[in-house]
Amino acid sequence: MADYPERFDSLAHAREWFDAFISYYNHEHRHSGIGWHTPASVHFGTAEEARDQRAVTLAAAYTRHPERFGRRPTPPEIPQQAWINDPAKRREPTPQIS
């Protein structure tokens, strides 16, 4: 959200802003790491249905105008796990020697 305030006028203002931000982030913002779905869609189990509908829409678009595509489009897979900081990819910091 581009309207991040420079400062909050009060605790109530901060809570109101963050409530709106969290709602947007979980229910509207589509995340590349989860196949361009919202976290709520993945969490509540509606992502597969949305992915299936995207596949139908993409197939119809390809059928109507294949010249617009370099290859037949498919919606991205929905990962079984998604991480902000994947522990399997975490590296231990290099010790600093002075």
CORQUIGI-V775902 format. One record per backbone hydrogen bond with DSSP energy under -0.5 kcal/mol. CO is the residue of the C=O (numbers start at 1). NH is the residue of the N-H. If there is no record, write none. Layout:
CO,NH ; CO,NH
This chain:
1,4 ; 10,14 ; 11,15 ; 12,16 ; 13,17 ; 14,18 ; 15,19 ; 16,20 ; 17,21 ; 18,22 ; 19,23 ; 20,24 ; 21,25 ; 22,26 ; 23,27 ; 24,28 ; 24,29 ; 25,39 ; 26,40 ; 31,34 ; 31,36 ; 31,37 ; 32,35 ; 34,37 ; 37,31 ; 38,42 ; 39,43 ; 40,44 ; 41,46 ; 41,47 ; 42,45 ; 46,50 ; 47,51 ; 48,52 ; 49,53 ; 50,54 ; 51,55 ; 52,56 ; 53,57 ; 54,58 ; 55,59 ; 56,60 ; 57,61 ; 58,62 ; 59,63 ; 60,64 ; 61,65 ; 65,68 ; 66,69 ; 77,79 ; 86,89 ; 87,90 ; 95,97 ; 96,98
